[in-house]
């Protein structure tokens, strides 16, 4: 269904009768789990900083009887920062459109239009869309801290923040550049292979985390991608710093997952088993369920009924604690993330007298109501070693 840019009128926004169904899923699992658009931390700067400290390596540090005190010791702290990005939208609805909620398009059909206040309804839809944008950014955001106001601020998403416990399943991530429709970087791809962008440079033609298909391969250092199998090559434009992950076709095993769990634990993660969570999209939920069902059996011998078939994996008992499973449609299909939810929080730039993420009417410039929705938000992700990610896993698409 198309969107409208500009003013909503009786001509471009028709009314219908009957029950109204929402087609787009509205859930924002990650954002909702850490506070939503109303929780989190209020800040007075566009940048949020937090810090870390560690303990020295353990050893059998002993001293002689009667010895003088040794030299003093101290630990140097380190810091991390992230930036708040601006979400700014507007809704404009003509007076005529607002005054005619029962002026319906389909003639001769009985019933009423359930949308009785068009302007308020569109504001609510835009708020939901912003929440989904934020949820997407908290996973996939590409950090951008501009030096002036000619470039937008972009918060660093969790997947970009996780560096220590990052594992690529299958072939290595491709570091590349782009010109027109050609991506240049050393690869071993074939036509029809699935790939996912983790960084797109200055290009806006591709979406981070979305599955694309190799459209053609000219050499082992260049290729083109399409949105669908056999589709036209996408005009990516000129971009540097492009990163592409090849999607593997090999099914993961228990060792695939256990190695990641151990890596996260060895580096200090999985400390809070209450909030430790595996986050996946639909493809990796299927892979998890299939792998664990095959390894441990598809039937529960203690179950009291046999009239329900199938397996739905909701928690995993690992050597390092019990992990909950969270489904999130905006996590890339090739990714599995281990998230320490207790270390995540949104931070908001509070505007004096308005709060954060507010709506307000704009000045009248004609026969319409105009409302703007505004907020500045970023992600505080704590210690990146407390999280982990596995990329390049098989995708069902």
SELO-553202 format. One record per residue (C-alpha): residue in one letter; x, z, y. Coordinates in steps of 0.02 Angstrom, whole numbers, plus 50000, padded with zeros to 5 digits. Each point is the difference from the previous one (the first is absolute). Layout:
N
r aa A, east X, up Z, north Y
...
***
This chain:
397
r aa X, east 50000, up 50000, north 50000
r aa X, east 50070, up 49955, north 50171
r aa X, east 50046, up 50121, north 50137
r aa X, east 49962, up 49985, north 50185
r aa X, east 50130, up 49999, north 50137
r aa X, east 49920, up 50043, north 50166
r aa X, east 49821, up 50047, north 50037
r aa X, east 49868, up 50022, north 49865
r aa X, east 49839, up 49909, north 50043
r aa X, east 49837, up 49952, north 49917
r aa X, east 50078, up 49830, north 49962
r aa X, east 50162, up 50048, north 49913
r aa X, east 49940, up 50163, north 49919
r aa X, east 49832, up 49966, north 49913
r aa X, east 49885, up 50134, north 49932
r aa X, east 49931, up 50003, north 49823
r aa X, east 49875, up 50111, north 49910
r aa X, east 50021, up 50107, north 49846
r aa X, east 50127, up 50123, north 49935
r aa X, east 50176, up 49981, north 50073
r aa X, east 50147, up 50004, north 49879
r aa X, east 50182, up 50020, north 50049
r aa X, east 50108, up 49868, north 49914
r aa X, east 50171, up 50066, north 50050
r aa X, east 50059, up 50160, north 49915
r aa X, east 50018, up 50135, north 50132
r aa X, east 50109, up 50124, north 49908
r aa X, east 50167, up 50055, north 50073
r aa X, east 50070, up 50110, north 49861
r aa X, east 50173, up 50038, north 50071
r aa X, east 49938, up 50030, north 50177
r aa X, east 49855, up 50107, north 49939
r aa X, east 50113, up 50103, north 49887
r aa X, east 50114, up 50051, north 50144
r aa X, east 49873, up 50035, north 50137
r aa X, east 49913, up 49839, north 50053
r aa X, east 49980, up 49947, north 50181
r aa X, east 49954, up 50177, north 50053
r aa X, east 50130, up 50104, north 49908
r aa X, east 50187, up 50004, north 50013
r aa X, east 50114, up 50054, north 50142
r aa X, east 49981, up 49975, north 50187
r aa X, east 50156, up 49946, north 50095
r aa X, east 50044, up 49968, north 50182
r aa X, east 50127, up 49860, north 49972
r aa X, east 49986, up 49832, north 49914
r aa X, east 50136, up 50051, north 49878
r aa X, east 49994, up 50141, north 49873
r aa X, east 50156, up 50083, north 49934
r aa X, east 50026, up 50117, north 49853
r aa X, east 50158, up 50065, north 49918
r aa X, east 50081, up 50045, north 49835
r aa X, east 50132, up 50117, north 49934
r aa X, east 50075, up 50023, north 49829
r aa X, east 50104, up 50123, north 49900
r aa X, east 50179, up 49969, north 49948
r aa X, east 50031, up 49941, north 49822
r aa X, east 49989, up 50137, north 49870
r aa X, east 50156, up 50058, north 49910
r aa X, east 50073, up 50161, north 49932
r aa X, east 50056, up 50054, north 50173
r aa X, east 50086, up 50166, north 49969
r aa X, east 50127, up 50108, north 50092
r aa X, east 50142, up 50118, north 49959
r aa X, east 49973, up 50186, north 50005
r aa X, east 50046, up 50070, north 50169
r aa X, east 50024, up 49829, north 50079
r aa X, east 49977, up 49969, north 50186
r aa X, east 49841, up 49912, north 50054
r aa X, east 50012, up 49811, north 49978
r aa X, east 49980, up 49872, north 50138
r aa X, east 49825, up 49986, north 50070
r aa X, east 49883, up 49866, north 49936
r aa X, east 49847, up 49914, north 50071
r aa X, east 49889, up 49852, north 49960
r aa X, east 49973, up 49858, north 50123
r aa X, east 49820, up 49948, north 50024
r aa X, east 49938, up 49819, north 50001
r aa X, east 49848, up 49924, north 50082
r aa X, east 49870, up 49864, north 49973
r aa X, east 49883, up 49920, north 50125
r aa X, east 49849, up 49888, north 50002
r aa X, east 49900, up 49921, north 50139
r aa X, east 49816, up 49995, north 50043
r aa X, east 49918, up 49829, north 50004
r aa X, east 49854, up 49957, north 50113
r aa X, east 49831, up 49951, north 49929
r aa X, east 49891, up 49929, north 50139
r aa X, east 49836, up 49909, north 49973
r aa X, east 49846, up 49958, north 50101
r aa X, east 49817, up 49965, north 49962
r aa X, east 49888, up 49903, north 50120
r aa X, east 49814, up 49975, north 49973
r aa X, east 49880, up 49909, north 50116
r aa X, east 49847, up 50089, north 50067
r aa X, east 49889, up 49870, north 49920
r aa X, east 50077, up 50029, north 49829
r aa X, east 49975, up 50187, north 50015
r aa X, east 49820, up 49980, north 50058
r aa X, east 49945, up 49890, north 49856
r aa X, east 50041, up 50089, north 49836
r aa X, east 49845, up 49930, north 49915
r aa X, east 50027, up 49820, north 50055
r aa X, east 50041, up 49935, north 49826
r aa X, east 50072, up 49833, north 49948
r aa X, east 49910, up 49968, north 49836
r aa X, east 49821, up 49947, north 50037
r aa X, east 49856, up 50056, north 49891
r aa X, east 50091, up 50142, north 49912
r aa X, east 49923, up 50172, north 50016
r aa X, east 50105, up 50151, north 50040
r aa X, east 50102, up 50081, north 50136
r aa X, east 50180, up 49993, north 50058
r aa X, east 50081, up 50168, north 49956
r aa X, east 50125, up 49982, north 50144
r aa X, east 49903, up 50073, north 50146
r aa X, east 50149, up 50031, north 50116
r aa X, east 50113, up 49848, north 49988
r aa X, east 50136, up 50062, north 50118
r aa X, east 50020, up 50168, north 49915
r aa X, east 49998, up 49914, north 49831
r aa X, east 50141, up 49882, north 50049
r aa X, east 50103, up 50145, north 50072
r aa X, east 49983, up 50091, north 49834
r aa X, east 50054, up 49845, north 49903
r aa X, east 50153, up 49981, north 50111
r aa X, east 50047, up 50183, north 49975
r aa X, east 49993, up 49974, north 49812
r aa X, east 50107, up 49843, north 50018
r aa X, east 50129, up 50097, north 50102
r aa X, east 50008, up 50134, north 49866
r aa X, east 50038, up 49864, north 49872
r aa X, east 50134, up 49928, north 50115
r aa X, east 50081, up 50171, north 50012
r aa X, east 49992, up 50026, north 49812
r aa X, east 50084, up 49830, north 49978
r aa X, east 50135, up 50045, north 50126
r aa X, east 50035, up 50168, north 49918
r aa X, east 50043, up 49907, north 49840
r aa X, east 50071, up 49835, north 50061
r aa X, east 50051, up 50027, north 50182
r aa X, east 50159, up 49914, north 50062
r aa X, east 50088, up 50116, north 50122
r aa X, east 50021, up 49930, north 50174
r aa X, east 50062, up 50100, north 50149
r aa X, east 50001, up 49887, north 50153
r aa X, east 50112, up 50019, north 50152
r aa X, east 49865, up 49941, north 50121
r aa X, east 49814, up 49964, north 50007
r aa X, east 50016, up 49818, north 49945
r aa X, east 50004, up 50053, north 49817
r aa X, east 49874, up 50109, north 49908
r aa X, east 50043, up 50164, north 49916
r aa X, east 49980, up 50005, north 49810
r aa X, east 50005, up 50156, north 49894
r aa X, east 50109, up 50007, north 49845
r aa X, east 49894, up 49994, north 49843
r aa X, east 50037, up 50109, north 49850
r aa X, east 50063, up 49856, north 49892
r aa X, east 50128, up 49953, north 50132
r aa X, east 50051, up 50182, north 50019
r aa X, east 50036, up 50027, north 49815
r aa X, east 50181, up 49947, north 49975
r aa X, east 50082, up 50121, north 49878
r aa X, east 49871, up 49990, north 49860
r aa X, east 49963, up 49814, north 50014
r aa X, east 50008, up 49899, north 49839
r aa X, east 49970, up 49813, north 49981
r aa X, east 49928, up 49953, north 49830
r aa X, east 50067, up 49832, north 49942
r aa X, east 50094, up 49883, north 50116
r aa X, east 50079, up 50064, north 50160
r aa X, east 49918, up 49994, north 50170
r aa X, east 50038, up 49836, north 50091
r aa X, east 50079, up 50014, north 50173
r aa X, east 49955, up 49844, north 50097
r aa X, east 49964, up 49907, north 50160
r aa X, east 49858, up 49881, north 50037
r aa X, east 49980, up 49837, north 50096
r aa X, east 49835, up 49907, north 50008
r aa X, east 49935, up 50011, north 49820
r aa X, east 50167, up 50029, north 49912
r aa X, east 50072, up 50168, north 49947
r aa X, east 50188, up 50000, north 49978
r aa X, east 50078, up 50130, north 49885
r aa X, east 50083, up 50007, north 49830
r aa X, east 49869, up 50011, north 49863
r aa X, east 49955, up 49956, north 49820
r aa X, east 49817, up 49959, north 50033
r aa X, east 49895, up 49863, north 49921
r aa X, east 49843, up 49912, north 50062
r aa X, east 49848, up 50111, north 49971
r aa X, east 50096, up 50164, north 50003
r aa X, east 49922, up 50143, north 50097
r aa X, east 50093, up 50079, north 50146
r aa X, east 49963, up 50136, north 50126
r aa X, east 50073, up 50016, north 50175
r aa X, east 50072, up 50170, north 50046
r aa X, east 50064, up 49941, north 50169
r aa X, east 49949, up 49846, north 50098
r aa X, east 50111, up 50007, north 50154
r aa X, east 49915, up 49919, north 50150
r aa X, east 49874, up 49904, north 49895
r aa X, east 49816, up 50043, north 50006
r aa X, east 49948, up 49867, north 49874
r aa X, east 50019, up 50111, north 49847
r aa X, east 49936, up 50175, north 49966
r aa X, east 50111, up 50139, north 49936
r aa X, east 49948, up 50052, north 49824
r aa X, east 49891, up 49848, north 49962
r aa X, east 50032, up 49893, north 49845
r aa X, east 50062, up 49822, north 50034
r aa X, east 50046, up 49860, north 49881
r aa X, east 50157, up 49893, north 49996
r aa X, east 49940, up 49828, north 50053
r aa X, east 50162, up 49902, north 49979
r aa X, east 50184, up 50031, north 49964
r aa X, east 50125, up 49880, north 50078
r aa X, east 50160, up 50092, north 49952
r aa X, east 50054, up 50171, north 49938
r aa X, east 50014, up 50054, north 50182
r aa X, east 49834, up 49938, north 50070
r aa X, east 49815, up 50000, north 49955
r aa X, east 49826, up 49991, north 50075
r aa X, east 49848, up 50109, north 49971
r aa X, east 49812, up 49974, north 50000
r aa X, east 49851, up 50117, north 50011
r aa X, east 49929, up 49933, north 49836
r aa X, east 50067, up 49917, north 49843
r aa X, east 50032, up 49817, north 50042
r aa X, east 49950, up 50025, north 50182
r aa X, east 50083, up 49932, north 50156
r aa X, east 50164, up 50074, north 50058
r aa X, east 49977, up 50133, north 50134
r aa X, east 50078, up 49964, north 50169
r aa X, east 50098, up 50161, north 50020
r aa X, east 50095, up 49951, north 50157
r aa X, east 50172, up 50058, north 50053
r aa X, east 50045, up 50174, north 49939
r aa X, east 50151, up 50102, north 49949
r aa X, east 50006, up 50159, north 49897
r aa X, east 49871, up 49934, north 49877
r aa X, east 49992, up 50094, north 49835
r aa X, east 49907, up 49941, north 49845
r aa X, east 49975, up 50088, north 49833
r aa X, east 49975, up 49890, north 49845
r aa X, east 49858, up 50066, north 49893
r aa X, east 50053, up 50026, north 49819
r aa X, east 49898, up 49938, north 49853
r aa X, east 50070, up 50129, north 49879
r aa X, east 49884, up 50145, north 49962
r aa X, east 50067, up 50172, north 50049
r aa X, east 50037, up 50131, north 49867
r aa X, east 49998, up 50190, north 49998
r aa X, east 50186, up 49998, north 50039
r aa X, east 49963, up 49895, north 50154
r aa X, east 49893, up 50140, north 50071
r aa X, east 50100, up 50147, north 49931
r aa X, east 50160, up 49935, north 50079
r aa X, east 49915, up 49999, north 50170
r aa X, east 49927, up 50174, north 49974
r aa X, east 50172, up 50067, north 49953
r aa X, east 50082, up 49914, north 50148
r aa X, east 49875, up 50079, north 50119
r aa X, east 50024, up 50172, north 49920
r aa X, east 50190, up 49991, north 49998
r aa X, east 50002, up 49959, north 50186
r aa X, east 49887, up 50145, north 50047
r aa X, east 49826, up 49926, north 49985
r aa X, east 49850, up 50057, north 49896
r aa X, east 50027, up 50177, north 50062
r aa X, east 49815, up 50032, north 50032
r aa X, east 49909, up 49951, north 49841
r aa X, east 49832, up 50037, north 50082
r aa X, east 50012, up 49859, north 50128
r aa X, east 50121, up 49884, north 49908
r aa X, east 49905, up 49837, north 49982
r aa X, east 50025, up 49828, north 49926
r aa X, east 49925, up 49869, north 50117
r aa X, east 49957, up 49828, north 49933
r aa X, east 49892, up 49848, north 50032
r aa X, east 49892, up 49922, north 49865
r aa X, east 50137, up 49905, north 49908
r aa X, east 50112, up 50152, north 49978
r aa X, east 49851, up 50109, north 49950
r aa X, east 49972, up 49878, north 49857
r aa X, east 50184, up 50000, north 49954
r aa X, east 50006, up 50190, north 50000
r aa X, east 49846, up 50018, north 49892
r aa X, east 50055, up 49866, north 49877
r aa X, east 50175, up 50073, north 49982
r aa X, east 49945, up 50180, north 49972
r aa X, east 49853, up 49953, north 49890
r aa X, east 50114, up 49897, north 49889
r aa X, east 50128, up 50139, north 49991
r aa X, east 49886, up 50148, north 49968
r aa X, east 49845, up 49923, north 49919
r aa X, east 49837, up 49932, north 50066
r aa X, east 49889, up 50136, north 49929
r aa X, east 49982, up 50185, north 50037
r aa X, east 49981, up 50085, north 49830
r aa X, east 49922, up 50152, north 50083
r aa X, east 49864, up 49902, north 50091
r aa X, east 49821, up 50041, north 49953
r aa X, east 49928, up 49825, north 50014
r aa X, east 50042, up 49823, north 49950
r aa X, east 49873, up 49906, north 50104
r aa X, east 50120, up 49961, north 50142
r aa X, east 50148, up 49882, north 49979
r aa X, east 50154, up 49973, north 50105
r aa X, east 50134, up 50100, north 50087
r aa X, east 50008, up 50059, north 50181
r aa X, east 50165, up 50083, north 50041
r aa X, east 49977, up 50127, north 50142
r aa X, east 50148, up 50118, north 49976
r aa X, east 50167, up 49984, north 49912
r aa X, east 50089, up 50146, north 49917
r aa X, east 50185, up 49963, north 50026
r aa X, east 50160, up 50095, north 49960
r aa X, east 50004, up 50045, north 50185
r aa X, east 49821, up 50059, north 50027
r aa X, east 49823, up 49935, north 50005
r aa X, east 49974, up 49852, north 50116
r aa X, east 49831, up 49950, north 50069
r aa X, east 49958, up 49815, north 50018
r aa X, east 49931, up 49932, north 50164
r aa X, east 49932, up 49823, north 50015
r aa X, east 50030, up 49915, north 50167
r aa X, east 49954, up 49817, north 50032
r aa X, east 50126, up 49985, north 50141
r aa X, east 50151, up 50045, north 49896
r aa X, east 50086, up 49838, north 49945
r aa X, east 49945, up 49942, north 49829
r aa X, east 50178, up 50003, north 49932
r aa X, east 50035, up 50178, north 50057
r aa X, east 49989, up 50172, north 49922
r aa X, east 50037, up 50143, north 50120
r aa X, east 50033, up 50182, north 49963
r aa X, east 49942, up 50097, north 50152
r aa X, east 50025, up 50181, north 50047
r aa X, east 49841, up 50013, north 50103
r aa X, east 50045, up 50170, north 50072
r aa X, east 50141, up 49917, north 50099
r aa X, east 49890, up 49867, north 50081
r aa X, east 49902, up 50017, north 50162
r aa X, east 49936, up 49882, north 50135
r aa X, east 50056, up 50039, north 50176
r aa X, east 49900, up 49953, north 50155
r aa X, east 50046, up 49978, north 50182
r aa X, east 49869, up 50103, north 50090
r aa X, east 49935, up 49931, north 50164
r aa X, east 49957, up 50138, north 50124
r aa X, east 49814, up 50025, north 50015
r aa X, east 49961, up 49873, north 49865
r aa X, east 50084, up 50060, north 49840
r aa X, east 50057, up 49873, north 49872
r aa X, east 49906, up 49853, north 49926
r aa X, east 49859, up 49998, north 50124
r aa X, east 49872, up 49875, north 50059
r aa X, east 49948, up 49981, north 50180
r aa X, east 49893, up 49880, north 50102
r aa X, east 50087, up 49868, north 50105
r aa X, east 49952, up 49947, north 50175
r aa X, east 49848, up 49887, north 50014
r aa X, east 50046, up 49818, north 50030
r aa X, east 49834, up 49920, north 49951
r aa X, east 49841, up 50020, north 49900
r aa X, east 50082, up 50085, north 49851
r aa X, east 50068, up 50167, north 49940
r aa X, east 50187, up 50006, north 49966
r aa X, east 50085, up 50141, north 49906
r aa X, east 50183, up 50021, north 49962
r aa X, east 50072, up 50096, north 49852
r aa X, east 50175, up 50067, north 50022
r aa X, east 50125, up 50104, north 49906
r aa X, east 50187, up 50018, north 49968
r aa X, east 50049, up 50055, north 49825
r aa X, east 50155, up 50009, north 49890
r aa X, east 50051, up 50066, north 49830
r aa X, east 50106, up 50154, north 49971
r aa X, east 50064, up 49980, north 49822
r aa X, east 50114, up 50151, north 49980
r aa X, east 50149, up 49985, north 49884
r aa X, east 50006, up 49822, north 49934
r aa X, east 50086, up 50065, north 49842
r aa X, east 49840, up 50092, north 49957
r aa X, east 49914, up 49832, north 49969
r aa X, east 50040, up 49852, north 49888
r aa X, east 49946, up 49820, north 49972
r aa X, east 50009, up 49870, north 49864
r aa X, east 49982, up 49819, north 50057
r aa X, east 49984, up 49830, north 49917
r aa X, east 49885, up 50058, north 49860
r aa X, east 49884, up 49872, north 49916
r aa X, east 49847, up 49952, north 50101
r aa X, east 49831, up 49941, north 49937
r aa X, east 49953, up 49870, north 50130
***
